C-alpha cells in the first residue's frame, strides 16, 4: 500500500507537532526559565552544598546500579534464551515487574523487607541510606539490558557457540570470544537506557531515601523540594542539569545505533 506524499507530510507534521507540544516546548521553557536570571544565578543554584551533594549521590547510585544491572541483565538474557529450565517463564515475568508495578509500591516493598522490623535484618542500615537508594534504582532499571540483549541473542543463534564447543572451547571461552562480541551493541544500548532510568528515578527513591538533605537527596528529589519551597530558580537549575544528562544520553544512543546497524 502506497501512501500519497501529502498524507505522508501531514502525518510527519502531526507527529512532530505532537512531540513538540509534549516534549520540546516544556523542556525549552525550563531552559528559558533557568537562564532568565543570568548565568550567575544558575551557577549559584547548582553549586550549593545541597545541589553538589545531590549531584554526586545521583552519579554514585547510577555508577553502582548500572554496572550491576548490566552483569545481571546479561546473565538473565542468557538464562532466558539459552536456558532449558522450566522457570524461564517466571523469570521473564519477574524481569517485567518494574514496567508493571508502580515505583512507589517498589519502595514500600523494600521498606517491608529491609526496614526496621522487616523480613531481612542486615548489620548496616539499608532504608533511609544510600544502599536503599541503590536497591530501588537497581530494581526499577533492571529490565533494560535484558530486553535489549534477548533479541540479539535469538538473532545470532547458537551455531557459532556449538562450533566452538566442537573445537574444544569451554563455555567461558565461547562466551568471551563469540557471544559477548555478538551482543556488545545490545549491552551498550541497554546500559545507556539504564543510565537514563537510574538518574531520573523518583518514585521508589522518594520512599526509601528519607529525603535527608546533603545525605540521601538525589537530584530528582532536590527538584521537588525546591519547587515545593517556592525556590523556582533553584528547581529550574537542577532540572536543567537532569535535562543535560538526558540529552547526553540521547546523543550516546544516536551514536551507538548507527554503529549497531552497520555491524549488523
Phi and psi restraints in degrees (value plus and minus 20) as a CYANA .aco file:
   2 UNK   PHI    -123.4   -83.4
   2 UNK   PSI     108.4   148.4
   3 UNK   PHI    -115.3   -75.3
   3 UNK   PSI     112.4   152.4
   4 UNK   PHI     -81.6   -41.6
   4 UNK   PSI     131.2   171.2
   5 UNK   PHI     -80.3   -40.3
   5 UNK   PSI     -62.1   -22.1
   6 UNK   PHI     -79.8   -39.8
   6 UNK   PSI     -57.5   -17.5
   7 UNK   PHI     -86.7   -46.7
   7 UNK   PSI     -60.5   -20.5
   8 UNK   PHI     -82.3   -42.3
   8 UNK   PSI     -65.0   -25.0
   9 UNK   PHI     -84.0   -44.0
   9 UNK   PSI     -58.5   -18.5
  10 UNK   PHI     -85.4   -45.4
  10 UNK   PSI     -61.6   -21.6
  11 UNK   PHI     -84.6   -44.6
  11 UNK   PSI     -60.2   -20.2
  12 UNK   PHI     -84.8   -44.8
  12 UNK   PSI     -63.3   -23.3
  13 UNK   PHI     -83.2   -43.2
  13 UNK   PSI     -59.8   -19.8
  14 UNK   PHI     -84.1   -44.1
  14 UNK   PSI     -63.6   -23.6
  15 UNK   PHI     -84.6   -44.6
  15 UNK   PSI     -64.3   -24.3
  16 UNK   PHI     -85.8   -45.8
  16 UNK   PSI     -58.7   -18.7
  17 UNK   PHI     -84.7   -44.7
  17 UNK   PSI     -59.5   -19.5
  18 UNK   PHI     -83.8   -43.8
  18 UNK   PSI     -67.0   -27.0
  19 UNK   PHI     -84.6   -44.6
  19 UNK   PSI     -59.3   -19.3
  20 UNK   PHI     -83.8   -43.8
  20 UNK   PSI     -61.7   -21.7
  21 UNK   PHI     -87.8   -47.8
  21 UNK   PSI     -56.7   -16.7
  22 UNK   PHI    -109.2   -69.2
  22 UNK   PSI     -45.7    -5.7
  23 UNK   PHI    -143.4  -103.4
  23 UNK   PSI     -78.7   -38.7
  24 UNK   PHI     -86.7   -46.7
  24 UNK   PSI     -63.2   -23.2
  25 UNK   PHI     -85.0   -45.0
  25 UNK   PSI     -68.5   -28.5
  26 UNK   PHI     -82.1   -42.1
  26 UNK   PSI     -63.0   -23.0
  27 UNK   PHI     -85.9   -45.9
  27 UNK   PSI     -61.6   -21.6
  28 UNK   PHI     -81.7   -41.7
  28 UNK   PSI     -57.4   -17.4
  29 UNK   PHI     -85.9   -45.9
  29 UNK   PSI     -57.4   -17.4
  30 UNK   PHI     -82.1   -42.1
  30 UNK   PSI     -64.9   -24.9
  31 UNK   PHI     -83.4   -43.4
  31 UNK   PSI     -60.6   -20.6
  32 UNK   PHI     -82.9   -42.9
  32 UNK   PSI     -66.7   -26.7
  33 UNK   PHI     -85.0   -45.0
  33 UNK   PSI     -53.2   -13.2
  34 UNK   PHI     -83.6   -43.6
  34 UNK   PSI     -67.5   -27.5
  35 UNK   PHI    -116.3   -76.3
  35 UNK   PSI     -11.0    29.0
  36 UNK   PHI     -82.7   -42.7
  36 UNK   PSI     -56.0   -16.0
  37 UNK   PHI    -110.2   -70.2
  37 UNK   PSI     -18.1    21.9
  38 UNK   PHI      82.6   122.6
  38 UNK   PSI     141.7   181.7
  39 UNK   PHI     -86.1   -46.1
  39 UNK   PSI     -52.1   -12.1
  40 UNK   PHI     -81.9   -41.9
  40 UNK   PSI     -61.5   -21.5
  41 UNK   PHI     -88.0   -48.0
  41 UNK   PSI     -57.8   -17.8
  42 UNK   PHI     -85.1   -45.1
  42 UNK   PSI     -66.0   -26.0
  43 UNK   PHI     -81.8   -41.8
  43 UNK   PSI     -60.6   -20.6
  44 UNK   PHI     -84.0   -44.0
  44 UNK   PSI     -53.7   -13.7
  45 UNK   PHI     -94.2   -54.2
  45 UNK   PSI     -57.5   -17.5
  46 UNK   PHI    -109.4   -69.4
  46 UNK   PSI     -24.4    15.6
  47 UNK   PHI    -131.4   -91.4
  47 UNK   PSI      -9.7    30.3
  48 UNK   PHI     -86.7   -46.7
  48 UNK   PSI     134.7   174.7
  49 UNK   PHI     -74.5   -34.5
  49 UNK   PSI     -59.0   -19.0
  50 UNK   PHI     -86.7   -46.7
  50 UNK   PSI     -60.2   -20.2
  51 UNK   PHI     -89.3   -49.3
  51 UNK   PSI     -62.6   -22.6
  52 UNK   PHI     -83.2   -43.2
  52 UNK   PSI     -63.9   -23.9
  53 UNK   PHI     -82.4   -42.4
  53 UNK   PSI     -62.9   -22.9
  54 UNK   PHI     -83.8   -43.8
  54 UNK   PSI     -59.8   -19.8
  55 UNK   PHI     -83.5   -43.5
  55 UNK   PSI     -69.4   -29.4
  56 UNK   PHI     -90.1   -50.1
  56 UNK   PSI     -51.9   -11.9
  57 UNK   PHI     -85.7   -45.7
  57 UNK   PSI     -62.0   -22.0
  58 UNK   PHI     -80.7   -40.7
  58 UNK   PSI     -65.0   -25.0
  59 UNK   PHI     -85.3   -45.3
  59 UNK   PSI     -61.7   -21.7
  60 UNK   PHI     -83.3   -43.3
  60 UNK   PSI     -65.2   -25.2
  61 UNK   PHI     -81.3   -41.3
  61 UNK   PSI     -65.2   -25.2
  62 UNK   PHI     -84.2   -44.2
  62 UNK   PSI     -57.5   -17.5
  63 UNK   PHI     -86.7   -46.7
  63 UNK   PSI     -43.8    -3.8
  64 UNK   PHI    -111.1   -71.1
  64 UNK   PSI     -67.4   -27.4
  65 UNK   PHI     -89.2   -49.2
  65 UNK   PSI     -60.8   -20.8
  66 UNK   PHI     -88.3   -48.3
  66 UNK   PSI     -69.8   -29.8
  67 UNK   PHI     -80.1   -40.1
  67 UNK   PSI     -57.6   -17.6
  68 UNK   PHI     -82.0   -42.0
  68 UNK   PSI     -64.7   -24.7
  69 UNK   PHI     -88.7   -48.7
  69 UNK   PSI     -49.8    -9.8
  70 UNK   PHI     -85.0   -45.0
  70 UNK   PSI     -68.1   -28.1
  71 UNK   PHI     -84.7   -44.7
  71 UNK   PSI     -69.5   -29.5
  72 UNK   PHI     -83.5   -43.5
  72 UNK   PSI     -55.4   -15.4
  73 UNK   PHI     -84.6   -44.6
  73 UNK   PSI     -61.7   -21.7
  74 UNK   PHI     -85.2   -45.2
  74 UNK   PSI     -62.3   -22.3
  75 UNK   PHI     -82.0   -42.0
  75 UNK   PSI     -65.4   -25.4
  76 UNK   PHI     -84.9   -44.9
  76 UNK   PSI     -59.7   -19.7
  77 UNK   PHI     -83.2   -43.2
  77 UNK   PSI     -61.9   -21.9
  78 UNK   PHI     -83.8   -43.8
  78 UNK   PSI     -58.9   -18.9
  79 UNK   PHI     -85.4   -45.4
  79 UNK   PSI     -57.8   -17.8
  80 UNK   PHI     -92.8   -52.8
  80 UNK   PSI     -58.1   -18.1
  81 UNK   PHI    -113.6   -73.6
  81 UNK   PSI     -62.5   -22.5
  82 UNK   PHI    -116.2   -76.2
  82 UNK   PSI     -37.5     2.5
  83 UNK   PHI     -91.0   -51.0
  83 UNK   PSI     140.3   180.3
  84 UNK   PHI    -144.5  -104.5
  84 UNK   PSI     -16.0    24.0
  85 UNK   PHI     -96.2   -56.2
  85 UNK   PSI     140.0   180.0
  86 UNK   PHI     -99.0   -59.0
  86 UNK   PSI     -29.4    10.6
  87 UNK   PHI    -104.2   -64.2
  87 UNK   PSI     -14.5    25.5
  88 UNK   PHI     -84.6   -44.6
  88 UNK   PSI     -56.6   -16.6
  89 UNK   PHI     -84.0   -44.0
  89 UNK   PSI     -59.9   -19.9
  90 UNK   PHI     -86.8   -46.8
  90 UNK   PSI     -62.1   -22.1
  91 UNK   PHI     -81.9   -41.9
  91 UNK   PSI     -61.3   -21.3
  92 UNK   PHI     -81.1   -41.1
  92 UNK   PSI     -59.4   -19.4
  93 UNK   PHI     -86.9   -46.9
  93 UNK   PSI     -63.6   -23.6
  94 UNK   PHI     -83.9   -43.9
  94 UNK   PSI     -58.1   -18.1
  95 UNK   PHI     -82.7   -42.7
  95 UNK   PSI     -53.3   -13.3
  96 UNK   PHI    -106.1   -66.1
  96 UNK   PSI     -22.0    18.0
  97 UNK   PHI     -77.4   -37.4
  97 UNK   PSI     -62.9   -22.9
  98 UNK   PHI     -79.7   -39.7
  98 UNK   PSI     -44.5    -4.5
  99 UNK   PHI     -96.8   -56.8
  99 UNK   PSI     -49.6    -9.6
 100 UNK   PHI    -116.8   -76.8
 100 UNK   PSI     -49.7    -9.7
 101 UNK   PHI    -117.5   -77.5
 101 UNK   PSI     119.6   159.6
 102 UNK   PHI     -83.6   -43.6
 102 UNK   PSI     119.0   159.0
 103 UNK   PHI     -77.3   -37.3
 103 UNK   PSI     -49.7    -9.7
 104 UNK   PHI     -81.7   -41.7
 104 UNK   PSI     -62.3   -22.3
 105 UNK   PHI     -84.5   -44.5
 105 UNK   PSI     -58.4   -18.4
 106 UNK   PHI     -81.7   -41.7
 106 UNK   PSI     -64.4   -24.4
 107 UNK   PHI     -82.1   -42.1
 107 UNK   PSI     -64.2   -24.2
 108 UNK   PHI     -83.2   -43.2
 108 UNK   PSI     -58.2   -18.2
 109 UNK   PHI     -83.3   -43.3
 109 UNK   PSI     -60.4   -20.4
 110 UNK   PHI     -84.8   -44.8
 110 UNK   PSI     -55.9   -15.9
 111 UNK   PHI     -85.1   -45.1
 111 UNK   PSI     -61.6   -21.6
 112 UNK   PHI     -84.4   -44.4
 112 UNK   PSI     -52.8   -12.8
 113 UNK   PHI    -105.3   -65.3
 113 UNK   PSI     -66.2   -26.2
 114 UNK   PHI    -130.6   -90.6
 114 UNK   PSI     -23.4    16.6
 115 UNK   PHI     -96.2   -56.2
 115 UNK   PSI    -199.4  -159.4
 116 UNK   PHI     -80.5   -40.5
 116 UNK   PSI     105.2   145.2
 117 UNK   PHI      55.0    95.0
 117 UNK   PSI      -4.9    35.1
 118 UNK   PHI     -98.4   -58.4
 118 UNK   PSI    -195.3  -155.3
 119 UNK   PHI     -89.0   -49.0
 119 UNK   PSI     -54.7   -14.7
 120 UNK   PHI    -139.0   -99.0
 120 UNK   PSI     102.5   142.5
 121 UNK   PHI    -129.3   -89.3
 121 UNK   PSI     100.5   140.5
 122 UNK   PHI    -127.5   -87.5
 122 UNK   PSI     138.7   178.7
 123 UNK   PHI     -91.9   -51.9
 123 UNK   PSI     -23.2    16.8
 124 UNK   PHI    -151.3  -111.3
 124 UNK   PSI     140.5   180.5
 125 UNK   PHI     -97.1   -57.1
 125 UNK   PSI     112.8   152.8
 126 UNK   PHI    -126.4   -86.4
 126 UNK   PSI     -76.5   -36.5
 127 UNK   PHI     -94.5   -54.5
 127 UNK   PSI     124.4   164.4
 128 UNK   PHI      42.8    82.8
 128 UNK   PSI      14.2    54.2
 129 UNK   PHI    -172.7  -132.7
 129 UNK   PSI     156.5   196.5
 130 UNK   PHI     -80.2   -40.2
 130 UNK   PSI     -61.9   -21.9
 131 UNK   PHI     -76.2   -36.2
 131 UNK   PSI     -58.0   -18.0
 132 UNK   PHI     -84.9   -44.9
 132 UNK   PSI     -60.0   -20.0
 133 UNK   PHI     -85.1   -45.1
 133 UNK   PSI     -60.1   -20.1
 134 UNK   PHI     -83.6   -43.6
 134 UNK   PSI     -64.0   -24.0
 135 UNK   PHI     -81.0   -41.0
 135 UNK   PSI     -66.8   -26.8
 136 UNK   PHI     -82.5   -42.5
 136 UNK   PSI     -63.6   -23.6
 137 UNK   PHI     -87.1   -47.1
 137 UNK   PSI     -59.4   -19.4
 138 UNK   PHI     -81.8   -41.8
 138 UNK   PSI     -62.1   -22.1
 139 UNK   PHI     -86.0   -46.0
 139 UNK   PSI     -66.4   -26.4
 140 UNK   PHI     -91.7   -51.7
 140 UNK   PSI     -43.2    -3.2
 141 UNK   PHI    -122.5   -82.5
 141 UNK   PSI      -8.4    31.6
 142 UNK   PHI     -81.7   -41.7
 142 UNK   PSI     -63.9   -23.9
 143 UNK   PHI     -92.0   -52.0
 143 UNK   PSI     -38.1     1.9
 144 UNK   PHI     -86.1   -46.1
 144 UNK   PSI     -67.7   -27.7
 145 UNK   PHI     -85.1   -45.1
 145 UNK   PSI     -61.8   -21.8
 146 UNK   PHI     -79.5   -39.5
 146 UNK   PSI     -68.7   -28.7
 147 UNK   PHI     -90.5   -50.5
 147 UNK   PSI     -38.8     1.2
 148 UNK   PHI    -108.1   -68.1
 148 UNK   PSI     -50.5   -10.5
 149 UNK   PHI    -105.3   -65.3
 149 UNK   PSI     -55.7   -15.7
 150 UNK   PHI     -75.6   -35.6
 150 UNK   PSI     -69.9   -29.9
 151 UNK   PHI     -81.9   -41.9
 151 UNK   PSI     -55.0   -15.0
 152 UNK   PHI     -87.5   -47.5
 152 UNK   PSI     -62.5   -22.5
 153 UNK   PHI     -80.7   -40.7
 153 UNK   PSI     -61.9   -21.9
 154 UNK   PHI     -86.9   -46.9
 154 UNK   PSI     -53.1   -13.1
 155 UNK   PHI     -92.2   -52.2
 155 UNK   PSI     -62.4   -22.4
 156 UNK   PHI     -93.6   -53.6
 156 UNK   PSI     -43.5    -3.5
 157 UNK   PHI      52.3    92.3
 157 UNK   PSI    -191.6  -151.6
 158 UNK   PHI    -132.6   -92.6
 158 UNK   PSI     -17.4    22.6
 159 UNK   PHI     -80.9   -40.9
 159 UNK   PSI     -65.2   -25.2
 160 UNK   PHI     -86.4   -46.4
 160 UNK   PSI     -58.3   -18.3
 161 UNK   PHI     -85.9   -45.9
 161 UNK   PSI     -60.2   -20.2
 162 UNK   PHI     -86.1   -46.1
 162 UNK   PSI     -57.9   -17.9
 163 UNK   PHI     -84.8   -44.8
 163 UNK   PSI     -60.3   -20.3
 164 UNK   PHI     -83.6   -43.6
 164 UNK   PSI     -57.7   -17.7
 165 UNK   PHI     -85.7   -45.7
 165 UNK   PSI     -57.2   -17.2
 166 UNK   PHI     -87.9   -47.9
 166 UNK   PSI     -43.6    -3.6
 167 UNK   PHI    -108.1   -68.1
 167 UNK   PSI     -17.2    22.8
 168 UNK   PHI      79.3   119.3
 168 UNK   PSI     -13.9    26.1
 169 UNK   PHI     -96.1   -56.1
 169 UNK   PSI     120.5   160.5
 170 UNK   PHI     -96.6   -56.6
 170 UNK   PSI     149.5   189.5
 171 UNK   PHI     -82.3   -42.3
 171 UNK   PSI     -58.1   -18.1
 172 UNK   PHI     -85.0   -45.0
 172 UNK   PSI     -62.6   -22.6
 173 UNK   PHI     -85.6   -45.6
 173 UNK   PSI     -60.5   -20.5
 174 UNK   PHI     -84.7   -44.7
 174 UNK   PSI     -56.9   -16.9
 175 UNK   PHI     -85.8   -45.8
 175 UNK   PSI     -69.1   -29.1
 176 UNK   PHI     -89.0   -49.0
 176 UNK   PSI     -55.1   -15.1
 177 UNK   PHI    -117.8   -77.8
 177 UNK   PSI     -40.3    -0.3
 178 UNK   PHI    -141.5  -101.5
 178 UNK   PSI     -77.3   -37.3
 179 UNK   PHI     -86.8   -46.8
 179 UNK   PSI     -71.0   -31.0
 180 UNK   PHI     -80.5   -40.5
 180 UNK   PSI     -66.1   -26.1
 181 UNK   PHI     -81.5   -41.5
 181 UNK   PSI     -48.8    -8.8
 182 UNK   PHI     -94.3   -54.3
 182 UNK   PSI     -49.4    -9.4
 183 UNK   PHI    -127.1   -87.1
 183 UNK   PSI     -10.5    29.5
 184 UNK   PHI     -81.1   -41.1
 184 UNK   PSI     -58.4   -18.4
 185 UNK   PHI     -92.1   -52.1
 185 UNK   PSI     -53.9   -13.9
 186 UNK   PHI     -83.8   -43.8
 186 UNK   PSI     -59.5   -19.5
 187 UNK   PHI     -84.4   -44.4
 187 UNK   PSI     -66.1   -26.1
 188 UNK   PHI     -83.3   -43.3
 188 UNK   PSI     -63.9   -23.9
 189 UNK   PHI     -82.1   -42.1
 189 UNK   PSI     -67.0   -27.0
 190 UNK   PHI     -85.3   -45.3
 190 UNK   PSI     -55.6   -15.6
 191 UNK   PHI     -85.2   -45.2
 191 UNK   PSI     -61.1   -21.1
 192 UNK   PHI     -84.2   -44.2
 192 UNK   PSI     -61.4   -21.4
 193 UNK   PHI     -83.8   -43.8
 193 UNK   PSI     -57.3   -17.3
 194 UNK   PHI     -84.8   -44.8
 194 UNK   PSI     -58.3   -18.3
 195 UNK   PHI     -80.7   -40.7
 195 UNK   PSI     -66.9   -26.9
 196 UNK   PHI     -81.1   -41.1
 196 UNK   PSI     -62.4   -22.4
 197 UNK   PHI     -88.1   -48.1
 197 UNK   PSI     -60.2   -20.2
 198 UNK   PHI     -87.0   -47.0
 198 UNK   PSI     -61.7   -21.7
 199 UNK   PHI     -91.4   -51.4
 199 UNK   PSI     -53.0   -13.0
 200 UNK   PHI    -113.4   -73.4
 200 UNK   PSI     -16.4    23.6
 201 UNK   PHI     -86.2   -46.2
 201 UNK   PSI     117.2   157.2
 202 UNK   PHI    -149.1  -109.1
 202 UNK   PSI     -71.4   -31.4
 203 UNK   PHI     -77.9   -37.9
 203 UNK   PSI     -79.3   -39.3
 204 UNK   PHI     -85.7   -45.7
 204 UNK   PSI     -58.6   -18.6
 205 UNK   PHI     -85.7   -45.7
 205 UNK   PSI     -57.4   -17.4
 206 UNK   PHI     -83.6   -43.6
 206 UNK   PSI     -47.2    -7.2
 207 UNK   PHI    -101.8   -61.8
 207 UNK   PSI     -63.0   -23.0
 208 UNK   PHI    -112.6   -72.6
 208 UNK   PSI     -29.7    10.3
 209 UNK   PHI    -102.8   -62.8
 209 UNK   PSI     -53.4   -13.4
 210 UNK   PHI      62.3   102.3
 210 UNK   PSI     -29.0    11.0
 211 UNK   PHI      34.5    74.5
 211 UNK   PSI      25.0    65.0
 212 UNK   PHI    -104.4   -64.4
 212 UNK   PSI      95.3   135.3
 213 UNK   PHI     -81.9   -41.9
 213 UNK   PSI     111.2   151.2
 214 UNK   PHI      62.5   102.5
 214 UNK   PSI     -24.6    15.4
 215 UNK   PHI    -148.6  -108.6
 215 UNK   PSI     -76.4   -36.4
 216 UNK   PHI    -145.1  -105.1
 216 UNK   PSI      12.2    52.2
 217 UNK   PHI    -130.0   -90.0
 217 UNK   PSI      93.3   133.3
 218 UNK   PHI    -106.1   -66.1
 218 UNK   PSI     157.1   197.1
 219 UNK   PHI     -83.0   -43.0
 219 UNK   PSI     -59.7   -19.7
 220 UNK   PHI     -84.7   -44.7
 220 UNK   PSI     -59.0   -19.0
 221 UNK   PHI     -89.3   -49.3
 221 UNK   PSI     -54.7   -14.7
 222 UNK   PHI     -84.7   -44.7
 222 UNK   PSI     -58.9   -18.9
 223 UNK   PHI     -80.6   -40.6
 223 UNK   PSI     -67.6   -27.6
 224 UNK   PHI     -83.5   -43.5
 224 UNK   PSI     -62.2   -22.2
 225 UNK   PHI     -81.9   -41.9
 225 UNK   PSI     -66.1   -26.1
 226 UNK   PHI     -86.5   -46.5
 226 UNK   PSI     -57.1   -17.1
 227 UNK   PHI     -86.1   -46.1
 227 UNK   PSI     -62.9   -22.9
 228 UNK   PHI     -86.7   -46.7
 228 UNK   PSI     -46.8    -6.8
 229 UNK   PHI    -110.5   -70.5
 229 UNK   PSI      -9.5    30.5
 230 UNK   PHI      42.9    82.9
 230 UNK   PSI       3.7    43.7
 231 UNK   PHI    -112.4   -72.4
 231 UNK   PSI      54.1    94.1
 232 UNK   PHI     -86.6   -46.6
 232 UNK   PSI     -57.8   -17.8
 233 UNK   PHI     -82.2   -42.2
 233 UNK   PSI     -64.2   -24.2
 234 UNK   PHI     -86.0   -46.0
 234 UNK   PSI     -57.7   -17.7
 235 UNK   PHI     -85.5   -45.5
 235 UNK   PSI     -62.5   -22.5
 236 UNK   PHI     -85.1   -45.1
 236 UNK   PSI     -58.8   -18.8
 237 UNK   PHI     -85.1   -45.1
 237 UNK   PSI     -64.8   -24.8
 238 UNK   PHI     -85.7   -45.7
 238 UNK   PSI     -57.0   -17.0
 239 UNK   PHI     -84.1   -44.1
 239 UNK   PSI     -56.3   -16.3
 240 UNK   PHI     -85.5   -45.5
 240 UNK   PSI     -58.1   -18.1
 241 UNK   PHI     -80.6   -40.6
 241 UNK   PSI     -65.0   -25.0
 242 UNK   PHI     -82.8   -42.8
 242 UNK   PSI     -60.5   -20.5
 243 UNK   PHI     -85.3   -45.3
 243 UNK   PSI     -58.8   -18.8
 244 UNK   PHI     -84.9   -44.9
 244 UNK   PSI     -58.2   -18.2
 245 UNK   PHI     -83.9   -43.9
 245 UNK   PSI     -60.3   -20.3
 246 UNK   PHI     -84.2   -44.2
 246 UNK   PSI     -60.8   -20.8
 247 UNK   PHI     -83.5   -43.5
 247 UNK   PSI     -62.0   -22.0
 248 UNK   PHI     -81.6   -41.6
 248 UNK   PSI     -57.4   -17.4
 249 UNK   PHI     -84.6   -44.6
 249 UNK   PSI     -63.5   -23.5
 250 UNK   PHI     -83.4   -43.4
 250 UNK   PSI     -58.9   -18.9
 251 UNK   PHI     -83.9   -43.9
 251 UNK   PSI     -60.2   -20.2
 252 UNK   PHI     -83.0   -43.0
 252 UNK   PSI     -62.1   -22.1
 253 UNK   PHI     -82.3   -42.3
 253 UNK   PSI     -59.9   -19.9
 254 UNK   PHI     -85.3   -45.3
 254 UNK   PSI     -56.3   -16.3
 255 UNK   PHI     -94.3   -54.3
 255 UNK   PSI     -54.1   -14.1
 256 UNK   PHI     -96.5   -56.5
 256 UNK   PSI     -59.6   -19.6
 257 UNK   PHI     -81.9   -41.9
 257 UNK   PSI     -65.6   -25.6
 258 UNK   PHI     -81.4   -41.4
 258 UNK   PSI     -57.2   -17.2
 259 UNK   PHI     -84.3   -44.3
 259 UNK   PSI     -58.9   -18.9
 260 UNK   PHI     -83.6   -43.6
 260 UNK   PSI     -63.3   -23.3
 261 UNK   PHI     -87.3   -47.3
 261 UNK   PSI     -56.6   -16.6
 262 UNK   PHI     -86.6   -46.6
 262 UNK   PSI     -64.3   -24.3
 263 UNK   PHI     -87.5   -47.5
 263 UNK   PSI     -47.2    -7.2
